[in-house]
Amino acid sequence: METNVDALVVGGAAAGLSAALVLGRARVPTLVVDAGEPSNRTAPAIGGLLGQEATSPAQLYAAGREQLAAHPAVELRAGVVTTIEPAGDGADPAFRVTLGDGGAVDARRVLLAGGMRYEVPDTPGLAALWGDRAFACPYCHGWEHRDQRIGILGATAVAHRVALLRSWSEDLLVLADGRLAPEDGEVLQAAGVPVDERRVAAVSPGVVVRFTDGEEVAVDALHVPAPMTPRDDLAARLGVATTELPNGTGIADVDRFGVTSVPGVFAAGDAAGAGNVAAAIAGGSLAATGLHRTLVA
């Protein structure tokens, strides 16, 4: 099956649905292809999103899809984009797209909003806590763990993480999982933050952290660094310029309207370094605005 659209949106979570809403309201023929694996799918609620404090990601995305049903210019399709290749001339970029089911799409513009992969440590038991009792973004989950005992897992940027998390709790424990850098040890000692350098073997609900020597310590939540990396090679194969940020690598270098280094290609959400739902929604809206303006200019 072949589809012709003005805009292909890769990804149907916060950024992609937000972009599709703007495009649909502008009556731009748009196809949204979504793999159905948003990175925040395990979170019980979205923190810090105005008007949606107790809403789960699944509820938010379902409401977004329902809202888009009122816009006939937008089609939502479950699937995976496997390749995107330039197919137009320099005056009006166009792209030939193939999908995982063998379908083909011709699109005048592409918006990459498929998110990123969070590199959660492979500590046994951690995945079951991820997005709830174990978290990376304190602005998303810190309020839910205010004044609780927060274990800071890993030595990466630990002094900065301690300073940041103190906005939510003074009861912090650094679980370094190995030796700290001497300078970090000095900072934490001066700050009065306890440090345990024993190797971590596993974590379990509760949250109970078990060390390799068999001893355990209980905390209420875990702060875990989980840098973002690309889910796929679409941006790389298109030649999109990327940058490195403190929260990830391979992030598309964009302007405020989601414009990338490749004509006709836009990016939003975690693919452009958003890092939370509120920023992803805003980025998707702005990128769709930028995309639409190139179609009518």
C-alpha positions in Angstrom: 0.0 0.0 0.0 1.3 3.4 -1.0 0.4 6.6 0.8 1.0 10.2 -0.2 1.0 12.9 2.5 2.4 16.3 3.1 3.8 15.4 6.5 5.0 12.1 7.9 5.3 12.1 11.7 7.5 9.3 13.1 6.2 8.6 16.6 2.8 9.0 18.3 3.5 9.9 21.9 3.7 13.4 23.4 5.7 15.2 20.7 4.2 13.3 17.7 0.5 13.7 18.8 1.1 17.4 19.6 2.6 18.0 16.2 -0.3 16.0 14.5 -2.8 18.2 16.3 -1.3 21.4 14.9 -1.0 19.9 11.4 -4.5 18.5 11.5 -6.0 21.8 12.6 -4.1 23.4 9.6 -5.6 20.7 7.4 -2.2 19.3 6.3 -2.5 15.7 5.1 -0.5 13.9 7.7 0.4 10.3 8.6 1.5 9.4 12.1 3.4 6.1 12.3 3.7 4.9 15.9 5.6 1.9 17.3 3.6 2.0 20.5 6.6 2.0 22.8 6.7 5.4 24.6 9.7 5.7 26.9 7.4 6.7 29.8 4.9 3.9 29.4 5.8 2.4 32.8 5.2 5.6 34.8 1.9 5.6 36.8 1.4 9.4 36.2 2.9 12.3 34.4 4.5 14.8 36.8 4.8 18.5 36.1 2.3 18.7 33.2 -0.2 21.5 33.7 -3.7 20.3 34.2 -2.7 16.6 34.0 -0.9 16.0 37.3 -2.5 12.6 38.0 -2.9 11.5 34.3 -1.0 8.4 33.2 0.9 8.4 29.9 -1.5 5.8 28.5 -4.5 8.1 29.4 -2.9 11.2 27.9 -2.0 9.5 24.6 -5.5 7.9 24.4 -7.0 11.3 24.9 -4.7 12.7 22.2 -5.6 10.0 19.7 -9.3 10.6 20.4 -8.9 14.3 19.9 -7.1 13.7 16.6 -10.1 11.7 15.3 -11.9 14.9 14.7 -9.3 16.0 12.1 -9.7 14.1 8.8 -6.4 15.3 7.5 -4.6 13.1 10.1 -4.2 9.3 9.9 -2.7 7.3 12.8 -1.1 4.0 11.9 0.6 1.5 14.1 3.9 0.4 12.8 7.6 1.1 12.4 9.4 3.3 9.9 12.4 1.4 8.6 13.9 3.8 6.0 13.5 7.4 4.9 15.3 8.5 1.7 15.3 11.9 0.0 13.3 11.8 -3.2 12.8 15.5 -4.2 14.9 18.3 -5.6 16.5 21.1 -3.5 13.6 23.5 -4.2 10.9 21.3 -2.5 12.3 18.4 -0.4 10.4 15.2 -0.6 11.0 11.7 0.9 10.4 8.1 0.1 9.5 6.1 3.2 9.2 2.4 3.8 7.4 0.8 6.7 8.0 -2.4 8.6 5.0 -4.0 7.0 6.3 -3.3 3.5 4.1 -0.2 3.0 5.5 2.8 1.2 4.9 6.5 1.9 5.7 9.6 -0.2 6.0 12.6 2.1 6.9 16.2 1.4 8.2 16.7 4.9 9.3 14.5 7.8 9.0 15.1 11.5 11.1 12.8 13.7 9.3 12.4 17.1 10.0 8.7 17.8 11.6 9.4 21.1 14.9 8.0 22.5 16.0 5.0 24.4 16.8 5.5 28.1 19.9 3.5 29.0 18.7 2.2 32.3 21.4 0.2 34.2 20.9 -3.5 34.0 20.9 -3.9 37.8 18.6 -6.9 38.5 15.2 -5.7 39.7 15.7 -2.1 38.6 13.5 -2.4 35.5 10.5 -3.4 37.5 10.8 -0.1 39.5 11.5 2.1 36.5 9.3 5.1 36.0 7.9 5.0 39.6 10.2 4.2 42.5 13.2 4.5 40.3 13.5 7.6 38.2 15.9 9.8 36.3 14.1 13.1 36.0 13.5 14.8 39.4 11.3 17.4 37.8 9.0 14.6 36.7 9.1 12.4 39.8 10.8 14.4 42.6 7.5 15.8 44.1 6.1 12.3 44.5 9.2 11.4 46.7 9.5 14.6 48.6 10.9 14.2 52.1 11.5 10.5 51.5 14.7 8.6 51.7 16.2 8.8 48.2 19.0 6.5 47.2 21.3 8.0 44.6 22.5 5.0 42.5 25.8 5.3 40.8 28.7 7.8 41.0 27.9 9.6 37.7 27.7 13.4 38.3 26.9 12.5 41.9 27.7 15.9 43.5 25.4 17.7 41.1 22.6 15.1 41.6 22.9 15.6 45.4 22.6 19.3 45.1 19.6 19.0 42.8 17.7 16.4 44.8 18.0 18.4 48.0 15.2 20.6 46.6 12.9 17.6 47.3 14.6 15.8 50.2 17.4 16.1 52.7 17.4 12.4 53.4 19.8 11.2 50.7 22.1 8.2 50.5 24.7 7.8 47.8 24.9 4.2 46.6 28.1 4.7 44.6 28.3 1.1 43.4 32.1 1.5 43.4 34.6 4.1 44.3 33.8 7.8 44.1 36.2 10.3 42.6 38.1 11.9 45.4 36.8 15.3 44.7 33.2 14.0 44.8 33.9 12.3 48.1 35.2 15.5 49.6 32.1 17.5 48.4 29.7 14.9 49.8 31.6 14.7 53.1 31.4 18.4 53.5 27.7 18.3 52.7 27.1 15.6 55.3 25.6 13.1 52.8 26.3 9.5 53.7 28.0 7.3 51.0 28.1 3.6 50.6 30.7 2.4 48.0 29.8 -1.3 48.1 28.8 -3.0 44.9 25.1 -3.3 44.3 23.9 -6.8 43.4 20.1 -6.1 43.0 17.2 -4.0 44.0 13.7 -5.2 44.9 10.3 -3.6 45.7 10.2 -1.8 48.9 12.9 -0.4 47.8 15.5 -2.8 49.1 19.1 -2.5 47.8 21.1 -5.7 48.2 24.9 -5.5 48.0 27.2 -8.2 46.7 28.3 -9.0 50.3 24.7 -10.0 51.0 23.8 -7.0 53.2 20.8 -4.8 52.4 19.6 -1.2 52.9 16.1 0.2 52.4 15.2 3.4 50.7 12.0 4.9 49.5 13.1 5.6 45.9 16.1 5.5 43.7 17.5 8.3 41.5 19.3 6.6 38.5 21.2 8.2 35.6 19.8 6.9 32.4 21.2 8.9 29.4 19.2 8.9 26.2 20.4 7.3 23.0 18.7 7.1 19.6 16.0 4.3 19.2 16.9 3.9 15.5 19.3 5.1 12.8 16.7 7.2 10.8 18.3 10.6 11.7 21.8 9.3 11.2 21.0 7.8 7.8 19.4 11.1 6.7 22.5 13.0 7.8 20.9 15.0 10.5 23.4 16.9 12.6 23.3 15.8 16.2 24.7 17.1 19.5 25.5 15.8 22.9 23.7 17.1 26.0 24.1 16.2 29.7 21.1 13.9 29.3 22.0 12.1 26.1 23.9 11.6 22.9 22.8 11.6 19.3 20.2 14.3 19.9 19.1 16.2 16.8 20.4 19.7 16.6 17.3 21.9 16.0 16.2 25.5 16.2 13.1 26.6 18.1 10.8 25.4 15.3 12.4 21.9 15.1 14.4 22.6 11.9 17.3 20.2 11.5 20.3 20.4 9.3 18.5 18.5 6.5 16.0 20.5 4.5 12.5 19.2 5.0 13.3 17.2 8.1 12.2 18.3 11.6 12.6 16.8 15.0 10.8 17.2 18.4 10.5 15.5 21.7 13.2 13.4 23.2 14.7 13.1 19.7 15.5 16.8 20.1 16.4 16.6 23.8 13.1 17.4 25.4 13.5 15.2 28.4 10.0 15.5 29.8 6.4 15.4 28.5 5.7 19.1 28.9 8.7 20.0 26.8 7.9 17.3 24.2 4.4 18.7 23.7 5.7 22.2 23.3 8.4 21.0 20.9 6.0 19.0 18.8 3.7 22.0 18.5 6.5 24.4 17.4 8.0 21.8 15.0 4.6 21.4 13.3 4.3 25.1 13.0 7.7 25.3 11.4 6.9 22.4 9.1 3.6 24.0 8.0 5.2 27.3 7.2 7.7 25.6 4.8 4.7 24.0 2.9 3.0 27.3 2.3 5.9 29.7 1.9 
